[in-house]
Amino acid sequence: MTMFMTVLGIVVFVIGLLFSIAWHEAGHLAMGKLFGVRVPQYMVGFGKTLWSKKIGETEYGLKAIPAGGYCRLIGMFPPDKDGKLKAKSTSPWRSMIEEAREASYEEVGPGDETRLFYTRKPWQKFLIMLAGPAMNLVLGVAILAGVWMTYGVSETTTQVSSVSDCVLAADSKRTECADGDPKAPAAAAGLKAGDRIVEFNGVPVTSYKQLQPMIRKSSGQITMVVERDGQRVTLTPTVAQNKMIKLDGDGRPVKGEYVTSGFLGFTPRSEMQALDVPGVADELVFYMDKSIEGLMRIPQKVPALFGAAFQGDERDQDSPVGMVGAARIGGEVMAADVPVEHRLVFFIQLLAMVNIGLFLFNMLPLLPLDGGHMVGAIWESVRRRIARLFKRPDPGPFDVAKLMPVAYAVAVVFIGFTVLVLIADVVNPVKVT
């Protein structure tokens, strides 16, 4: 049964991924057609065509390899200055440019002269390329907002889940107390599981986010009021100084970094709490900020990823994962021994994370990504405005084809990184259960 649920989870994830890709390409398709660009093909997947149907002037289809998709817009690149497509050059760089230009004209036919992508206004080009990643962002945000406003998010509360018996440093290899270990201040003061801390050193507390830094900054004897069985009880623990894991500005643990701070020795209880609209907005801002930060830190994680893939090193939990790794996580969660609603919620949020990841990745200002084409459209608009300002001739469309050598170099780097992540996901996968 476990194997069946794992396979089911992987299959469902792949279907969700294909939908996300189709949703992305639908943005390019709709915006391209809106601005009059001819779109001969809309395909999900690569390789051999499994199914296709032509509706109007566009062929819609599904291909064998579920690793991407494309929406073919004719005339992506302008012709050379003489208005012609030149024969291939012996220069490898020039050849790349000419091959890209030639490919963009393969399906241009009579009457298409006014329906080429490069002839659109810069702001129209920008919106056509933005539409794809924007669709992923809308889908991801809609899913997360729906889950957070109905099912809720896990919030750490001021209620006590368990009380430690002794003081153990955060980097201790032991998990159980030994003779000679000092007794935890919370246990010594009589704190019990189920107590809810409502006051700390005379200050009312309503959230663990408020309470945690107060504990960490304190030392010596303090007063603490808890609610227990409907009654208020005052405790006077003596806060110990202990080696604790460092927290960032948002109160999240910083892996591998420690500080000496106040310690009571209890574990707070977590509860699912539905968010209102402002709460969803705050959570989305935090999530997007951390996602962007994670994306920017990927180059720093390559050495550790290489070690996990080829040297048997432990795989970090925040290590980059590819679609294979994400599919394995989906299968692992589907087979986990947790309530069905938890599995479904995690799966739905995983799909949302994939969509937000696709948005951020495609917004990188690099060709051949959508962000690279958007930068080209912005530069075209800028230089045309400058030309008008100084009363110079219109420089015409910006020739993105001239940047194809850079695009190929970026593609090689992306492919190499994708292969590295794939190997790591197969031989040393990230596990979440």
N, C-alpha and C positions, 0 to 999 in steps of 0.2 A: 504493500500500500504506500509505503514511504517513497519507493522508486516511482510509482505511478504519479504521486502528487508532485514529485520533483520534476518529472518530465512535463506534467501538465503546466506547472509554473513556468518552465522554460518556453513552452509553446505559446502560452498566453502572453508572455513578455514579448516574444518575437512578433506576435500579431499586433500588440500595442506599439511596438517600434515601427512596424510597417505603416500603421495608421498615422503615427507622428510624422513620418517621412512624407506620406501622401498629403497630409495636412499642410506641411511646409511648402511642398511644391504647388499645392492648390493656391497658395498666396501669390506666388509668381505668376501662375496661370491666369488667375482672375485679374490681377493688376495689369498684366501684359495685354490681355484682351481689352480691358477698359481703355487703355491708351492706344489701341489700334495696332499693336504688334502682332504679326502672325505667329501662332504657336502650333507647329506641325505635330509635335509629340509631347505626351505627358506620360511618363513611365515610372513605376515603382519597382525598384530592384535593378540589377544589372545582369548582363549575360543573355542567355537565350530567352526569347519571348514565349511565355507560357500561354498568355491570352491577350488579345487586343481587339479593339473595336473602334472604328472611325466614326466620329460624330461631328458632322460639319466638316471643318478643315483640320480638326485635331484628332490624332490617333491616341486613344487611351489604352494602357496596357499594364500587364504584370509580368515581371521577368524572374528568372530562376534564382538569382542570388540576392537574398534580402539584406543587402549591405548599403543601401542608399537609394537614390532615385534622381530623376532629372526632368526638367521642363525645358524643351528646346525652343529658344527664341531666335528667330532668324535675324541675321545681320548684326551680331553682337559687336563686331569691329568695323570701323570705316575702311574704305579702300585706301590705297596709297595716294600720295599727293596728285599723281597723274590720273587718278580715278580708276585704275586697273589693278587686277590681281597679277603680280609678277610671277615669273617662273621661280622655282626654288633656287635658293642661293647655296653656294658651297660653304658659306660661313654657318657653323652650327647654330649660332645665336640668331642670325638673320633667318635661317631656315625655320626655326621655331616660330618666329613672328609670322612668316608667310604661310606656314601650315595652319596656324590658328586662324589667320584671316581667311584662308581658303575654305576651312571647315565651316566657318560662319556663313559662307555663301553657297554651300552645297545645295540647299533647298530653296534658294531664292529663284522665283520664277517671274514671268511676265505679270506686271501689275503689282508686284511687291515693292516697287521702288519707294513708295510712301509708307510702307509698313515695316521698315527695318528698325531694329532696336536703336542703333546708333543715331538715327534721325530724330529720336524723341528729345524733348527738352531735358536739360539736366535734372530738374526736379522730378520729372516723370521717370527717368532712369533710376533715380535714387529711390523713389517709392516702389518701383517694380522689384528692385533687389532687396529692399527692406521688408517687403510683404511676406517673404518666406520665413525669416527668423521671427518676425512679429507674430505670425500665426502660432509658432511654437510658444512664444512668451504668453500670448493670450490663453492658450490651452493650459499651460503649466500653472499660471496664476489662477485661472478659473477652478482648476482641480484643487489646488491647495486651499484657496479661500473656501470652497465648498466643504472640504474635509474639516478645516479648522473651525468653521462656524456651526457645524453640525456635530461631528464626532468629537472635536476639540483637540487640544495639544496637551502633552504631559507637562504639568506645572509642579515644581517642588514647593511643598507647603511648609508651614511651621509646625505641623504635627509630627510627632516622633514615631518612626517606624521601628527602630531597634536602638538599643543602647550598648555601646562597647564595654567590655569588661576591663580593658587595660589601655595604656597608651602605647601605640605602635607607630613608628615613623612611616611616612608615606612610601618611602623606598625600601621598606623592610621586606625581606623575602618570606617572613613568617606571616601567617594569617591567624594563628591562634596564640593566646597568651601563654607565657611561661613563668615559672617561679622567679620572682625578683622584678617582674614588670610592674611599674606603678599603676595603681588603679585609675581608671578613667574618671575625670572630674564629674561628669554627668552621673555615672553610676554611684560614685561616692556621695553625691548630693541627694540621691534618691529619685532622679528622673526616671520615668517609666515609659514603655511603649504605649502609645495612645494619647499621651499628654500633648496638649497644643500650647506652644509658647506664645504668650500674648504680650509680654513685657520684658525688656532686657535693660537692667540698670536704670529703671525708671522711665524708659522710653517705650511707648506702645509700638508693637510690631505687628504687621499684617501680612508680610510675605517673607519667604526665605531669602529672596534677593536683598531685602533690607536687613535681615538678621545676620546672614553669613559674614559680611564685612565687619559688623559690630563685634562678633565673637572673635574674629581674627585679629582685630586691633586691641582687644582687651587683655588684661593680665591681672593676676591676683584674685582676691575674692570679689564676686559680683552678686547682685540680687536678680533673680529671674522668677517671673510669675507665670504659672502654667494653669490651663484649664484641665481639670481631671474629674470625670464623672459629674459635670455640671458645677463643680466647685473650683474656686481659685485657690491655688496653693503656692506659697512663696518658698523658693529654694535659694540656697546661698553657696553655689559651687565655687571652687577656687580654680580659675582658668589656668591650664598648664601651657607651657611653651613647647611646641612640637614641630618637627620637620614636616611641612605640608606641601602639596603640589601647588605650584604657582597658578594664579588665575589671571586672565587677561581683563581688559576694560569692561567686557560684557559678562564677567563672572564665569567664563568657560575655562576648563583646565588647559594649561600649556604643557604639552608633552615633554617630559624629560627635564623640566625646570622646577626647582623647589625653593621654598622660603621658610623661615622660622616664624611662626605666628601662633595666636591663641587657639587652644584646642579644648573642646568639651567632651567629645566622644559619643556622638549619636548620629544616626542616619535618619534624615527627614523622609517623610512619606511623599510620594508623587501621586497626583490625581489628574484625571482627564478633565480639562475645563474648556468649554466652548468660548470662542473669542467673538467680540463684537467687531464692527467695521474698523474702528481705530486700532483695535488689537491686531486684526489681520494686516492692516497697513504697516504697523510697527514690525510684525513678524516677517512680512515680505521684504521690508527694507533690510532687516538683519540678515535674512537668508540670501538676498541678492548680494549684499556686501561680502558675506563669507564666500559665496560662490565665485565672485570676481577675484577675491583674494586667493582662493584655491587655484583658480585658473592661472593667475600670474605666478604662482609658486611652483607650477608644474616643472619648469626646467630644473629647479633645485632638487626635485624628487627623482630625477632620472637615475642618478647613481644608486640610490637605494632600490629603485625598481629593477635596475640591472642586477644588483646583488640578489634580489628575491628571485629573479628569473633564472640566473645562471650559477649562483654561488651558494644557494640554499639558505640565504639569510631570511630572517623572519619578515613576513610581509606586513608593512604598516597598515593599520586600519584606515588611515586617511590616504592610502596610496591611490593613484589614479587607476580607474578600471575602465575597460572597454565594453563593448556591447556583449561580448562573450561572458565577461565577468559579471556584468549586470544581469544577464540571463541566468547565470548560475545562482546569483543572490536571490533572484525571483523564485527559482526552483527550490532553493534552500528554505526560503520563508514559507512557500506554499506547503512544504512538508513538515514545518515546525510544529511542535506540540503546544500550540497556543490557540486561544479561541478563534473561530473562523473570522469574526469581524475584525480582529487584530490583523490577521493575514491579509484580508481584503483591503483594509485601510493602508497597510504598508505597501501593498502592490500598487494601489492607485497613486500613492505619493511617489513611488519609484518612477511611475510613468510621468508624473509631473516633473520630477527632477531631471529625467532624460530630456524633456522638452525645454526646460530652462537651460540645460547644458547645451542643447543644440542652438538655442538662441545666442548664448554668450559666445560659443565657438564660432558661429557664422558671422558674428559682428566684429571679429578681429579684423583690423584694417589691412588684410593681406590677400593678395590674389593666390589661388583662384576662389577664395571664399567670397560670400556676398558682400562682406564688409570692404573688401578690396575694390569691388566694382562701385560701391557707394562712395568711397574716397575718390575714385576716378570721376564720378559725376559731380562731386563737390568741387574738385579742382577745375573741371571744365567750366562750371558756373563762375568760379573766381576769376579765371583768366579771361573769360568773355566780358565780365564786368570791368576788369582792369583795362581791357582793350577799348571799351566804350568810354571809360573815364578819360583816357588819353587820346580819344578819337583815332584809334588805330583800326585796321581792318579786322573783321571777326576771325579769330584763329580757327573756328570750326570745332567739330567734335574732338574731344580728347581721345587719342588713339591708345586704348588700353592694350592693344595687341603688342605694343612695344615693350610692355612689361612682362610678356609671357616667359622670358628666361627666368625672371625672378619668381614667377608663379610656379614654374617647373621645379625650381630649387626648393621653394616652400613645400610643394607637394612631396618631394623626396624626403624632406625632414618629417612631414606628417606621416608618410607611409612607414618610415623607419620607426617612429615612435609608436604607431599603431601595432606594428609587428612585435615590438618589445612588450607592449601592454598585453597583447594576445598571448604571448608565450608565458608571461607571468600569471595571467588569468587561468591558463591551463595547468601549469606545473605547481603554482603556489598561489591559489586564489584567496581573495579576501573573504572572510567568513563573518557573518553577522549574528548568527544564533549562538 
